[in-house]
Amino acid sequence: MEVMQVLHMNKGDGEASYAKNSTIQNKILRLGKPRMEDALEKLLWRRIPESMGIAELGCSSGPNALVAVSEIIEMVYKKCLETGHPIPELRVFLNDLPCNDFNCVFGYLPAFYNKLNNLHKGPRLGPCFVSAMPGSFYGRLFPSRSLNCVHSSSSLHWLSQVPPGLESNASKVRRNKGKIYISESSPKWVVEAYYMQFQRDFSEFLRSRAEEIVGGGCMILSFMGRRSLDPTTPHSCYQWELLAQALMSMVSQGLVEEEKVDSFNAPYYAPSVEEVKLEIDKEGSFEISGLEDIEINWDGSMEDEDEGQAICAAESCGKRVAKLIRAVVEPMLASHFGGELMMDDLFTRYGDLVDGYLSKSRTKYINLVISMVRRHNN
């Protein structure tokens, strides 16, 4: 599986599209806003530049693509009004892999510009140039020292590739049998391969951003992670365990080849706080200004238990979770399994398994939110 070609959310605005099934990602954006506000306040307190470069990495498509950028610009605008500083020229870069549905993103630009032009009754917003920057953020994307603020949400848990040894064309002797990600039953070498790939990718991400961000610039990242040192904890991997079970139930009925399941592994890794800190310290260009982890229900709700149950009353939590996961992973599954895999059947099974699991467990996603400042002396 060539990740660069297949790692994209379901396109368009149909019932299975990411545009209609990205409530978890929107919830993460809202929960990360206080950390972003704090990072921007510190950045703008030092100096408001005449021209400001803002990058959204892993923008994806749908209504969430411009949410963080809009909030960052509004914060800049408010700070300029408070201080009497001229509003800077704004250079906004929307990044994702070339296979991303950028046309969908561009469709939201008229509403985006209209919102910016009606922010407040103060001076009209100055020039704001928005452009797409397709490519992998596990490498250089922008000119040296061209960015003041980098934001990324719900993206860095995706790896640049399936770990070596786990690719679909790897030797049959080394298989993560019956699984599609790290599991309690996975061989030790599988866990090690995933961790090593995360180290390579995240260190390259940091090195690349260190070249592109000005001294004193900020970076705000949020992505799936875990609190435990153990990568097999349910908080970090059980959604994949249940998807593997759904696939294997189809294998048992002769609907899918077992070899196809054994040779599929998700290009994903949910790191621990300690693993993230270690790579940041090793690279050395950034100082962590804030780090927190947030619990999120699998169906995207964050309300108290009674309200969460009310949300699930109209449609089971399992069905909601299945829709959210399908919008994210269907392109990868379709590429690997081809027409052999009936998606409606798979995600009906998956939803039933999720309902059964959540009836006995309160497992939640753990999302890490990190703000960093680019050191001046590196």
C-alpha positions as CSV (number, residue, x, y, z in Angstrom):
1,M,0.0,0.0,0.0
2,E,1.4,3.3,-1.1
3,V,0.4,5.7,1.7
4,M,0.9,8.8,-0.3
5,Q,-1.7,7.6,-2.8
6,V,-4.4,6.2,-0.5
7,L,-4.3,8.1,2.8
8,H,-7.1,10.5,2.4
9,M,-10.6,10.8,3.8
10,N,-13.7,9.9,1.9
11,K,-14.3,12.7,-0.6
12,G,-17.4,14.7,-1.6
13,D,-20.4,15.3,0.6
14,G,-22.3,12.0,0.5
15,E,-23.5,10.1,3.5
16,A,-20.2,8.2,3.9
17,S,-18.1,11.3,3.3
18,Y,-15.6,12.8,5.8
19,A,-17.4,16.2,5.3
20,K,-20.5,14.7,7.0
21,N,-18.7,12.4,9.4
22,S,-16.0,14.5,11.2
23,T,-17.5,15.4,14.5
24,I,-14.7,13.9,16.5
25,Q,-12.1,16.0,14.6
26,N,-14.3,19.1,15.2
27,K,-14.5,18.3,18.9
28,I,-10.7,18.0,19.0
29,L,-10.4,21.4,17.4
30,R,-12.7,23.0,19.9
31,L,-10.9,21.4,22.9
32,G,-7.5,22.5,21.6
33,K,-8.6,26.1,21.2
34,P,-7.5,27.2,24.7
35,R,-4.0,25.9,24.1
36,M,-3.9,27.6,20.7
37,E,-5.0,30.9,22.2
38,D,-2.3,30.7,24.8
39,A,0.4,30.0,22.2
40,L,-0.8,32.8,19.9
41,E,-0.9,35.3,22.9
42,K,2.7,34.5,23.7
43,L,3.7,34.8,20.0
44,L,2.0,38.1,19.4
45,W,3.1,39.5,22.8
46,R,6.7,39.3,21.6
47,R,6.2,41.0,18.2
48,I,3.5,41.3,15.6
49,P,5.2,40.8,12.2
50,E,4.4,42.9,9.1
51,S,3.8,39.7,7.2
52,M,2.7,36.5,8.9
53,G,2.9,33.0,7.6
54,I,0.3,30.5,8.9
55,A,0.3,26.8,8.0
56,E,-2.4,24.2,8.6
57,L,-0.8,20.8,8.2
58,G,-3.1,17.9,7.4
59,C,-6.1,20.2,6.6
60,S,-8.1,17.3,5.0
61,S,-11.4,18.4,3.5
62,G,-14.9,19.3,4.7
63,P,-16.0,22.0,7.1
64,N,-13.2,21.6,9.6
65,A,-10.4,22.5,7.1
66,L,-10.5,26.2,7.8
67,V,-11.7,26.3,11.4
68,A,-8.3,26.7,13.1
69,V,-7.0,29.1,10.5
70,S,-10.1,31.3,11.0
71,E,-9.6,31.3,14.8
72,I,-5.9,32.1,14.4
73,I,-6.6,35.1,12.1
74,E,-9.3,36.3,14.5
75,M,-6.9,36.2,17.4
76,V,-4.3,38.2,15.3
77,Y,-7.0,40.7,14.4
78,K,-8.1,41.2,18.0
79,K,-4.5,41.6,19.2
80,C,-3.9,44.3,16.6
81,L,-7.0,46.2,17.7
82,E,-5.9,46.0,21.3
83,T,-2.4,47.3,20.6
84,G,-3.1,49.7,17.7
85,H,-0.6,47.7,15.6
86,P,-1.3,47.5,11.9
87,I,-2.9,44.3,10.8
88,P,-0.2,42.1,9.1
89,E,-0.3,40.7,5.7
90,L,-1.4,37.1,6.1
91,R,-0.1,34.1,4.1
92,V,-2.1,31.0,4.8
93,F,-1.0,27.6,3.5
94,L,-3.3,24.6,3.6
95,N,-1.3,21.4,3.4
96,D,-2.3,17.7,2.9
97,L,-1.2,14.9,0.7
98,P,-1.8,15.4,-3.1
99,C,-4.7,12.9,-3.0
100,N,-6.7,15.1,-0.6
101,D,-9.9,16.6,-1.9
102,F,-8.7,20.2,-2.2
103,N,-11.6,21.1,-4.4
104,C,-13.9,20.6,-1.4
105,V,-11.7,22.9,0.7
106,F,-11.7,25.6,-1.9
107,G,-15.4,25.5,-1.9
108,Y,-15.4,26.8,1.6
109,L,-13.2,29.8,0.8
110,P,-16.0,32.3,-0.1
111,A,-17.6,31.8,3.3
112,F,-14.2,31.9,5.0
113,Y,-13.3,35.3,3.4
114,N,-16.8,36.7,4.2
115,K,-16.4,35.7,7.8
116,L,-13.0,37.4,8.0
117,N,-14.3,40.6,6.4
118,N,-17.1,40.8,9.0
119,L,-15.1,40.0,12.1
120,H,-15.5,43.3,13.9
121,K,-16.4,47.0,13.4
122,G,-12.7,48.0,13.4
123,P,-10.4,48.4,10.4
124,R,-11.0,46.1,7.5
125,L,-8.8,43.0,7.4
126,G,-5.7,43.5,5.2
127,P,-4.5,41.1,2.5
128,C,-5.0,37.4,3.2
129,F,-3.5,35.1,0.7
130,V,-4.7,31.4,0.9
131,S,-2.9,28.7,-1.1
132,A,-2.7,24.9,-1.1
133,M,0.6,23.2,-0.4
134,P,0.2,19.5,-1.4
135,G,2.9,17.1,0.0
136,S,3.9,15.1,3.0
137,F,4.7,17.0,6.2
138,Y,7.3,14.3,6.9
139,G,9.7,16.5,4.9
140,R,10.2,20.1,3.9
141,L,7.3,22.0,2.5
142,F,8.0,25.7,2.9
143,P,11.0,28.1,2.4
144,S,13.3,28.6,5.4
145,R,12.1,30.9,8.1
146,S,8.8,31.6,6.3
147,L,6.3,30.6,9.0
148,N,5.2,32.2,12.2
149,C,2.5,29.8,13.3
150,V,2.0,26.1,12.4
151,H,-1.1,24.2,13.4
152,S,-2.0,20.6,12.9
153,S,-4.9,18.6,14.3
154,S,-5.9,14.9,13.9
155,S,-3.1,14.2,11.5
156,L,0.2,13.3,13.1
157,H,-1.0,9.9,14.3
158,W,-0.8,8.9,10.6
159,L,2.6,7.5,9.6
160,S,4.4,8.2,6.3
161,Q,4.3,4.5,5.5
162,V,3.4,1.1,6.9
163,P,6.4,0.1,9.1
164,P,9.1,-2.0,7.2
165,G,8.3,-5.7,7.4
166,L,4.6,-5.1,7.6
167,E,3.9,-4.0,4.1
168,S,1.5,-6.0,2.0
169,N,4.4,-7.6,0.0
170,A,6.4,-8.5,3.1
171,S,7.4,-12.1,3.7
172,K,4.5,-14.4,4.8
173,V,6.7,-15.7,7.6
174,R,6.5,-12.3,9.4
175,R,2.8,-11.5,9.6
176,N,0.6,-9.7,12.2
177,K,-1.9,-12.5,11.7
178,G,-5.5,-11.6,12.0
179,K,-4.7,-8.1,13.1
180,I,-4.4,-4.8,11.2
181,Y,-2.6,-2.8,13.9
182,I,-0.8,-3.3,17.3
183,S,-2.7,-5.8,19.4
184,E,-2.2,-7.6,22.7
185,S,-1.5,-10.7,20.6
186,S,0.9,-9.0,18.2
187,P,4.5,-10.3,18.2
188,K,7.0,-8.0,19.9
189,W,8.6,-7.2,16.6
190,V,5.4,-5.6,15.4
191,V,5.2,-3.2,18.3
192,E,8.9,-2.4,17.8
193,A,8.4,-1.8,14.1
194,Y,5.6,0.7,14.7
195,Y,7.5,2.6,17.4
196,M,10.6,2.9,15.2
197,Q,8.5,4.2,12.3
198,F,7.0,6.8,14.6
199,Q,10.5,7.9,15.7
200,R,11.7,8.3,12.2
201,D,8.6,10.2,11.1
202,F,8.2,12.5,14.1
203,S,11.9,13.4,14.2
204,E,11.8,14.3,10.5
205,F,8.6,16.3,11.0
206,L,10.4,18.3,13.8
207,R,13.5,18.8,11.7
208,S,11.6,20.1,8.8
209,R,9.5,22.5,10.8
210,A,12.6,23.8,12.6
211,E,13.9,24.9,9.2
212,E,10.6,26.6,8.2
213,I,9.5,28.4,11.4
214,V,11.1,31.7,12.5
215,G,12.8,32.0,15.9
216,G,10.1,32.6,18.5
217,G,7.4,31.2,16.2
218,C,4.9,28.7,17.6
219,M,3.5,25.3,16.7
220,I,0.3,23.7,18.0
221,L,-0.2,20.0,17.4
222,S,-3.0,17.7,18.5
223,F,-3.2,14.0,17.6
224,M,-4.2,10.6,19.0
225,G,-2.0,9.3,21.7
226,R,-2.0,7.4,24.9
227,R,-1.3,7.8,28.6
228,S,0.1,4.4,29.2
229,L,3.7,3.3,28.3
230,D,2.1,0.1,26.9
231,P,1.1,0.6,23.2
232,T,-1.4,-2.3,23.4
233,T,-3.7,-0.5,25.9
234,P,-7.3,-0.4,24.7
235,H,-7.3,3.5,24.7
236,S,-4.7,3.5,21.8
237,C,-5.6,0.4,19.7
238,Y,-8.9,-1.3,20.4
239,Q,-10.8,0.5,17.7
240,W,-8.5,-1.3,15.3
241,E,-8.9,-4.6,17.2
242,L,-12.6,-4.5,16.6
243,L,-12.2,-3.6,12.9
244,A,-9.9,-6.6,12.6
245,Q,-12.6,-8.8,14.2
246,A,-15.1,-7.5,11.7
247,L,-12.8,-8.4,8.9
248,M,-12.1,-11.9,10.3
249,S,-15.8,-12.6,10.7
250,M,-16.0,-12.0,6.9
251,V,-13.0,-14.4,6.4
252,S,-14.8,-17.1,8.4
253,Q,-17.8,-16.9,6.0
254,G,-15.5,-17.0,2.9
255,L,-16.3,-13.4,2.0
256,V,-12.7,-12.1,2.3
257,E,-9.3,-13.9,1.9
258,E,-7.5,-14.4,5.2
259,E,-4.2,-13.5,3.5
260,K,-5.6,-10.1,2.5
261,V,-6.3,-9.4,6.2
262,D,-2.9,-10.6,7.4
263,S,-1.2,-8.4,4.8
264,F,-3.0,-5.2,5.7
265,N,-1.6,-3.0,8.5
266,A,-2.7,0.5,9.3
267,P,-0.1,3.4,8.8
268,Y,-1.0,4.7,12.3
269,Y,0.6,5.1,15.7
270,A,-0.7,6.6,18.9
271,P,2.4,7.6,20.9
272,S,2.7,8.1,24.6
273,V,3.5,11.5,26.1
274,E,6.9,10.2,27.0
275,E,7.7,9.1,23.4
276,V,6.6,12.5,22.1
277,K,8.7,14.4,24.6
278,L,11.7,12.3,23.9
279,E,11.7,13.1,20.2
280,I,11.2,16.8,20.8
281,D,14.1,16.9,23.3
282,K,16.4,14.9,20.9
283,E,15.7,17.2,18.0
284,G,16.3,20.2,20.2
285,S,14.8,23.1,18.2
286,F,11.6,23.5,20.1
287,E,10.6,24.2,23.7
288,I,7.4,22.8,24.9
289,S,5.1,25.5,26.3
290,G,2.1,23.3,27.1
291,L,1.1,19.7,26.9
292,E,-2.2,18.0,27.9
293,D,-4.1,14.9,27.1
294,I,-7.9,14.9,26.6
295,E,-10.4,12.1,26.7
296,I,-12.9,11.8,23.9
297,N,-15.8,9.4,23.5
298,W,-15.6,7.1,20.5
299,D,-18.7,8.6,19.0
300,G,-17.4,12.1,19.3
301,S,-19.5,13.2,22.3
302,M,-17.9,14.8,25.4
303,E,-21.0,15.5,27.5
304,D,-21.8,13.8,30.8
305,E,-23.0,10.2,30.8
306,D,-26.7,10.9,30.7
307,E,-26.5,13.4,27.8
308,G,-24.1,11.0,26.0
309,Q,-26.7,8.2,26.3
310,A,-29.4,10.6,25.0
311,I,-27.3,11.3,21.9
312,C,-26.9,7.6,21.2
313,A,-30.7,6.9,21.7
314,A,-31.7,7.9,18.1
315,E,-28.8,6.0,16.5
316,S,-26.6,3.5,18.3
317,C,-23.2,4.6,19.4
318,G,-21.8,1.7,17.4
319,K,-23.4,3.0,14.2
320,R,-22.1,6.5,14.9
321,V,-18.6,5.2,15.5
322,A,-18.7,3.0,12.3
323,K,-19.7,6.1,10.2
324,L,-16.8,8.1,11.7
325,I,-14.2,5.4,11.1
326,R,-15.5,4.5,7.7
327,A,-15.1,8.1,6.5
328,V,-11.4,7.9,7.5
329,V,-10.2,4.4,6.5
330,E,-12.4,3.3,3.6
331,P,-10.0,4.6,0.9
332,M,-7.2,2.5,2.4
333,L,-9.3,-0.6,2.7
334,A,-10.7,-0.2,-0.8
335,S,-7.2,0.1,-2.2
336,H,-6.0,-3.0,-0.5
337,F,-9.0,-5.3,-0.7
338,G,-10.4,-4.0,-4.0
339,G,-14.0,-5.1,-4.9
340,E,-13.6,-8.2,-2.6
341,L,-14.6,-6.2,0.4
342,M,-18.2,-5.0,0.7
343,M,-18.0,-1.9,2.8
344,D,-21.6,-1.7,3.9
345,D,-21.4,-5.3,5.3
346,L,-18.0,-4.6,7.0
347,F,-19.1,-1.5,8.8
348,T,-22.4,-2.9,9.8
349,R,-20.5,-5.7,11.5
350,Y,-18.1,-3.2,13.0
351,G,-20.9,-1.1,14.4
352,D,-22.4,-4.1,16.1
353,L,-19.0,-5.1,17.6
354,V,-18.5,-1.5,18.9
355,D,-22.0,-1.5,20.4
356,G,-21.2,-4.8,22.2
357,Y,-17.9,-3.5,23.4
358,L,-19.1,-0.1,24.6
359,S,-21.9,-1.8,26.5
360,K,-19.3,-3.3,28.8
361,S,-16.4,-0.7,28.6
362,R,-15.9,3.0,28.9
363,T,-12.8,3.1,26.7
364,K,-12.1,6.5,25.2
365,Y,-9.7,8.1,22.8
366,I,-6.8,10.0,24.3
367,N,-5.8,13.1,22.3
368,L,-2.5,14.9,23.0
369,V,-2.4,18.6,22.6
370,I,1.0,20.2,22.5
371,S,2.2,23.8,22.0
372,M,5.8,24.6,21.2
373,V,8.0,27.6,20.6
374,R,10.9,27.6,18.1
375,R,14.1,28.4,19.9
376,H,16.1,31.3,18.6
377,N,19.5,29.7,19.0
378,N,19.1,26.5,16.9
